[in-house]
Amino acid sequence: MAQFRSKKLDLSCYINVGILRDHTKRKVFAQYETQRQALRYIIRNTTLPQRARAQAQLELSQMHCYTRSTQINNRCIEGGKSRGVLSDFRMARYPFRMNALEGNIPGVKKASW
């Protein structure tokens, strides 16, 4: 993980180890996404020789696990929690509620009917 982490972080929220790791995973995934897609295309293309497809599969399996999209978790941008996160706002339940009640989130208000 340390091999991918940049010296200067572009984070503007509460920082803990989970947030650092998730931030690193997102940056690494974005950096290697096109390379992974190209290798997956080569693997699935049956018109190519078997040797080239096997070589692409070997390269794909040897890539770092942070290059996979499944490694990325939603985390709260305020508290760093990984559970109960509303993906549209990237906030956990409680900080979302507090910000909505204060009027800090545009277009969100307490329901009443």
KOLFI-992550 format. One record per atom (N, C-alpha, C): x, y, z; residue number from 1; residue in three letters; atom name. Coordinates in steps of 0.2 Angstrom, whole numbers, plus 5000, padded with zeros to 4 digits. Layout:
N
> u:v:w:num:residu:atome
> X:Y:Z:NUM:ALA:CA
...
This chain:
113
> u:v:w:num:residu:atome
> 5004:4994:5000:1:MET:N
> 5000:5000:5000:1:MET:CA
> 5004:5006:5000:1:MET:C
> 5010:5006:5004:2:ALA:N
> 5014:5012:5004:2:ALA:CA
> 5017:5014:4997:2:ALA:C
> 5018:5009:4993:3:GLN:N
> 5021:5010:4987:3:GLN:CA
> 5016:5014:4982:3:GLN:C
> 5010:5014:4983:4:PHE:N
> 5005:5018:4979:4:PHE:CA
> 5004:5025:4982:4:PHE:C
> 5004:5026:4989:5:ARG:N
> 5002:5032:4992:5:ARG:CA
> 5006:5038:4990:5:ARG:C
> 5003:5043:4989:6:SER:N
> 5007:5049:4987:6:SER:CA
> 5009:5053:4993:6:SER:C
> 5014:5058:4992:7:LYS:N
> 5017:5061:4997:7:LYS:CA
> 5012:5067:5000:7:LYS:C
> 5008:5070:4995:8:LYS:N
> 5003:5075:4997:8:LYS:CA
> 4996:5072:4995:8:LYS:C
> 4992:5072:5000:9:LEU:N
> 4985:5070:5000:9:LEU:CA
> 4981:5075:4998:9:LEU:C
> 4976:5074:4994:10:ASP:N
> 4971:5079:4992:10:ASP:CA
> 4964:5077:4995:10:ASP:C
> 4965:5076:5002:11:LEU:N
> 4959:5075:5006:11:LEU:CA
> 4957:5081:5010:11:LEU:C
> 4950:5082:5011:12:SER:N
> 4948:5088:5014:12:SER:CA
> 4943:5086:5020:12:SER:C
> 4944:5080:5023:13:CYS:N
> 4940:5078:5028:13:CYS:CA
> 4944:5074:5034:13:CYS:C
> 4940:5072:5038:14:TYR:N
> 4943:5068:5044:14:TYR:CA
> 4947:5062:5041:14:TYR:C
> 4953:5061:5044:15:ILE:N
> 4958:5056:5041:15:ILE:CA
> 4959:5051:5046:15:ILE:C
> 4958:5045:5045:16:ASN:N
> 4961:5039:5049:16:ASN:CA
> 4964:5034:5044:16:ASN:C
> 4966:5029:5046:17:VAL:N
> 4969:5024:5042:17:VAL:CA
> 4964:5021:5037:17:VAL:C
> 4958:5020:5038:18:GLY:N
> 4953:5017:5034:18:GLY:CA
> 4952:5022:5028:18:GLY:C
> 4952:5028:5029:19:ILE:N
> 4951:5033:5024:19:ILE:CA
> 4957:5034:5020:19:ILE:C
> 4963:5034:5023:20:LEU:N
> 4969:5034:5019:20:LEU:CA
> 4969:5028:5014:20:LEU:C
> 4968:5022:5017:21:ARG:N
> 4968:5016:5012:21:ARG:CA
> 4963:5016:5007:21:ARG:C
> 4957:5018:5008:22:ASP:N
> 4952:5019:5003:22:ASP:CA
> 4954:5024:4998:22:ASP:C
> 4956:5030:5000:23:HIS:N
> 4959:5035:4995:23:HIS:CA
> 4964:5032:4991:23:HIS:C
> 4969:5028:4993:24:THR:N
> 4974:5025:4989:24:THR:CA
> 4971:5020:4985:24:THR:C
> 4966:5016:4987:25:LYS:N
> 4963:5011:4982:25:LYS:CA
> 4960:5015:4977:25:LYS:C
> 4956:5020:4978:26:ARG:N
> 4953:5023:4973:26:ARG:CA
> 4957:5026:4967:26:ARG:C
> 4963:5029:4970:27:LYS:N
> 4968:5032:4965:27:LYS:CA
> 4971:5027:4961:27:LYS:C
> 4973:5021:4964:28:VAL:N
> 4976:5016:4960:28:VAL:CA
> 4972:5013:4955:28:VAL:C
> 4965:5012:4957:29:PHE:N
> 4960:5009:4953:29:PHE:CA
> 4960:5013:4947:29:PHE:C
> 4959:5020:4948:30:ALA:N
> 4958:5024:4942:30:ALA:CA
> 4964:5024:4937:30:ALA:C
> 4970:5023:4940:31:GLN:N
> 4976:5024:4937:31:GLN:CA
> 4977:5017:4932:31:GLN:C
> 4975:5011:4935:32:TYR:N
> 4976:5005:4931:32:TYR:CA
> 4970:5002:4928:32:TYR:C
> 4964:5006:4928:33:GLU:N
> 4958:5004:4925:33:GLU:CA
> 4958:5002:4918:33:GLU:C
> 4961:5006:4914:34:THR:N
> 4962:5005:4906:34:THR:CA
> 4966:4999:4905:34:THR:C
> 4971:4998:4909:35:GLN:N
> 4976:4992:4908:35:GLN:CA
> 4972:4986:4909:35:GLN:C
> 4969:4986:4915:36:ARG:N
> 4965:4980:4917:36:ARG:CA
> 4959:4978:4911:36:ARG:C
> 4956:4983:4909:37:GLN:N
> 4951:4982:4904:37:GLN:CA
> 4954:4979:4897:37:GLN:C
> 4960:4982:4895:38:ALA:N
> 4963:4979:4889:38:ALA:CA
> 4965:4972:4890:38:ALA:C
> 4968:4970:4896:39:LEU:N
> 4970:4963:4897:39:LEU:CA
> 4964:4959:4898:39:LEU:C
> 4958:4961:4900:40:ARG:N
> 4952:4957:4901:40:ARG:CA
> 4949:4956:4894:40:ARG:C
> 4950:4961:4889:41:TYR:N
> 4948:4961:4882:41:TYR:CA
> 4952:4955:4879:41:TYR:C
> 4958:4955:4880:42:ILE:N
> 4963:4950:4877:42:ILE:CA
> 4961:4943:4879:42:ILE:C
> 4960:4943:4885:43:ILE:N
> 4958:4936:4888:43:ILE:CA
> 4952:4933:4885:43:ILE:C
> 4947:4938:4884:44:ARG:N
> 4940:4935:4881:44:ARG:CA
> 4940:4935:4874:44:ARG:C
> 4945:4937:4870:45:ASN:N
> 4945:4937:4863:45:ASN:CA
> 4947:4930:4861:45:ASN:C
> 4943:4926:4858:46:THR:N
> 4944:4919:4856:46:THR:CA
> 4948:4919:4849:46:THR:C
> 4948:4924:4846:47:THR:N
> 4952:4924:4839:47:THR:CA
> 4959:4925:4840:47:THR:C
> 4962:4927:4846:48:LEU:N
> 4969:4928:4847:48:LEU:CA
> 4972:4921:4849:48:LEU:C
> 4978:4920:4848:49:PRO:N
> 4982:4914:4850:49:PRO:CA
> 4981:4913:4857:49:PRO:C
> 4981:4906:4859:50:GLN:N
> 4980:4904:4866:50:GLN:CA
> 4986:4907:4870:50:GLN:C
> 4992:4907:4867:51:ARG:N
> 4998:4909:4871:51:ARG:CA
> 4997:4916:4873:51:ARG:C
> 4995:4921:4869:52:ALA:N
> 4994:4928:4870:52:ALA:CA
> 4988:4929:4876:52:ALA:C
> 4983:4925:4875:53:ARG:N
> 4978:4925:4880:53:ARG:CA
> 4980:4923:4887:53:ARG:C
> 4984:4917:4887:54:ALA:N
> 4987:4915:4893:54:ALA:CA
> 4992:4920:4896:54:ALA:C
> 4996:4923:4892:55:GLN:N
> 5000:4928:4895:55:GLN:CA
> 4997:4934:4898:55:GLN:C
> 4991:4936:4895:56:ALA:N
> 4987:4942:4897:56:ALA:CA
> 4984:4940:4904:56:ALA:C
> 4982:4934:4904:57:GLN:N
> 4979:4931:4911:57:GLN:CA
> 4984:4931:4916:57:GLN:C
> 4990:4929:4915:58:LEU:N
> 4995:4929:4920:58:LEU:CA
> 4997:4936:4922:58:LEU:C
> 4997:4941:4917:59:GLU:N
> 4998:4948:4919:59:GLU:CA
> 4993:4951:4924:59:GLU:C
> 4986:4949:4922:60:LEU:N
> 4981:4951:4926:60:LEU:CA
> 4981:4948:4933:60:LEU:C
> 4982:4942:4933:61:SER:N
> 4982:4939:4940:61:SER:CA
> 4988:4942:4944:61:SER:C
> 4994:4944:4941:62:GLN:N
> 4999:4947:4945:62:GLN:CA
> 4999:4954:4947:62:GLN:C
> 4994:4957:4944:63:MET:N
> 4993:4964:4946:63:MET:CA
> 4991:4965:4954:63:MET:C
> 4992:4971:4956:64:HIS:N
> 4991:4972:4964:64:HIS:CA
> 4983:4972:4965:64:HIS:C
> 4981:4970:4971:65:CYS:N
> 4974:4969:4972:65:CYS:CA
> 4971:4976:4972:65:CYS:C
> 4974:4981:4973:66:TYR:N
> 4971:4988:4974:66:TYR:CA
> 4969:4990:4967:66:TYR:C
> 4971:4987:4962:67:THR:N
> 4968:4988:4955:67:THR:CA
> 4962:4986:4953:67:THR:C
> 4959:4982:4958:68:ARG:N
> 4952:4979:4957:68:ARG:CA
> 4947:4984:4959:68:ARG:C
> 4941:4984:4956:69:SER:N
> 4936:4988:4958:69:SER:CA
> 4932:4986:4964:69:SER:C
> 4933:4979:4966:70:THR:N
> 4929:4977:4972:70:THR:CA
> 4933:4978:4978:70:THR:C
> 4939:4981:4978:71:GLN:N
> 4942:4983:4984:71:GLN:CA
> 4940:4990:4987:71:GLN:C
> 4936:4994:4983:72:ILE:N
> 4934:5000:4985:72:ILE:CA
> 4928:5000:4989:72:ILE:C
> 4928:5003:4995:73:ASN:N
> 4922:5003:4999:73:ASN:CA
> 4920:5011:5000:73:ASN:C
> 4913:5011:5001:74:ASN:N
> 4911:5018:5002:74:ASN:CA
> 4912:5020:5010:74:ASN:C
> 4915:5026:5011:75:ARG:N
> 4917:5028:5017:75:ARG:CA
> 4914:5035:5018:75:ARG:C
> 4912:5036:5025:76:CYS:N
> 4909:5043:5026:76:CYS:CA
> 4915:5048:5026:76:CYS:C
> 4913:5054:5022:77:ILE:N
> 4918:5059:5021:77:ILE:CA
> 4919:5063:5028:77:ILE:C
> 4915:5062:5033:78:GLU:N
> 4916:5066:5039:78:GLU:CA
> 4919:5062:5044:78:GLU:C
> 4916:5056:5045:79:GLY:N
> 4919:5052:5051:79:GLY:CA
> 4923:5046:5049:79:GLY:C
> 4923:5044:5043:80:GLY:N
> 4927:5038:5041:80:GLY:CA
> 4924:5032:5042:80:GLY:C
> 4917:5031:5044:81:LYS:N
> 4914:5025:5045:81:LYS:CA
> 4913:5022:5038:81:LYS:C
> 4913:5015:5039:82:SER:N
> 4912:5011:5032:82:SER:CA
> 4905:5008:5032:82:SER:C
> 4901:5008:5038:83:ARG:N
> 4894:5006:5038:83:ARG:CA
> 4889:5011:5038:83:ARG:C
> 4883:5010:5035:84:GLY:N
> 4878:5014:5035:84:GLY:CA
> 4879:5020:5031:84:GLY:C
> 4883:5020:5026:85:VAL:N
> 4885:5026:5022:85:VAL:CA
> 4880:5026:5016:85:VAL:C
> 4877:5032:5015:86:LEU:N
> 4872:5034:5010:86:LEU:CA
> 4877:5036:5004:86:LEU:C
> 4877:5032:4999:87:SER:N
> 4881:5032:4993:87:SER:CA
> 4880:5039:4989:87:SER:C
> 4874:5041:4989:88:ASP:N
> 4873:5047:4985:88:ASP:CA
> 4877:5053:4988:88:ASP:C
> 4877:5053:4995:89:PHE:N
> 4880:5059:4998:89:PHE:CA
> 4887:5057:5002:89:PHE:C
> 4889:5051:5001:90:ARG:N
> 4895:5049:5004:90:ARG:CA
> 4896:5051:5012:90:ARG:C
> 4890:5050:5015:91:MET:N
> 4890:5051:5022:91:MET:CA
> 4886:5046:5026:91:MET:C
> 4888:5045:5032:92:ALA:N
> 4885:5040:5036:92:ALA:CA
> 4878:5042:5039:92:ALA:C
> 4874:5038:5042:93:ARG:N
> 4867:5040:5043:93:ARG:CA
> 4867:5046:5048:93:ARG:C
> 4871:5046:5053:94:TYR:N
> 4870:5051:5058:94:TYR:CA
> 4873:5058:5056:94:TYR:C
> 4879:5058:5053:95:PRO:N
> 4881:5065:5050:95:PRO:CA
> 4876:5067:5044:95:PRO:C
> 4874:5063:5041:96:PHE:N
> 4869:5065:5035:96:PHE:CA
> 4863:5068:5039:96:PHE:C
> 4860:5065:5044:97:ARG:N
> 4854:5068:5047:97:ARG:CA
> 4856:5075:5050:97:ARG:C
> 4862:5076:5054:98:MET:N
> 4863:5082:5057:98:MET:CA
> 4864:5087:5051:98:MET:C
> 4868:5086:5046:99:ASN:N
> 4869:5091:5040:99:ASN:CA
> 4862:5092:5037:99:ASN:C
> 4858:5088:5036:100:ALA:N
> 4851:5089:5033:100:ALA:CA
> 4847:5093:5038:100:ALA:C
> 4847:5092:5044:101:LEU:N
> 4843:5096:5049:101:LEU:CA
> 4846:5103:5049:101:LEU:C
> 4852:5104:5048:102:GLU:N
> 4855:5111:5048:102:GLU:CA
> 4854:5115:5042:102:GLU:C
> 4852:5111:5037:103:GLY:N
> 4851:5114:5030:103:GLY:CA
> 4858:5114:5026:103:GLY:C
> 4863:5110:5028:104:ASN:N
> 4869:5111:5024:104:ASN:CA
> 4869:5107:5018:104:ASN:C
> 4864:5102:5017:105:ILE:N
> 4864:5098:5011:105:ILE:CA
> 4858:5101:5006:105:ILE:C
> 4860:5104:5000:106:PRO:N
> 4854:5107:4996:106:PRO:CA
> 4849:5102:4994:106:PRO:C
> 4843:5103:4994:107:GLY:N
> 4838:5099:4991:107:GLY:CA
> 4835:5094:4996:107:GLY:C
> 4838:5093:5002:108:VAL:N
> 4836:5088:5007:108:VAL:CA
> 4833:5092:5013:108:VAL:C
> 4827:5089:5015:109:LYS:N
> 4824:5092:5021:109:LYS:CA
> 4820:5086:5024:109:LYS:C
> 4818:5088:5030:110:LYS:N
> 4815:5082:5034:110:LYS:CA
> 4808:5082:5031:110:LYS:C
> 4806:5075:5031:111:ALA:N
> 4799:5074:5028:111:ALA:CA
> 4794:5075:5033:111:ALA:C
> 4788:5078:5030:112:SER:N
> 4782:5078:5035:112:SER:CA
> 4776:5078:5030:112:SER:C
> 4772:5073:5032:113:TRP:N
> 4766:5072:5028:113:TRP:CA
> 4760:5071:5032:113:TRP:C
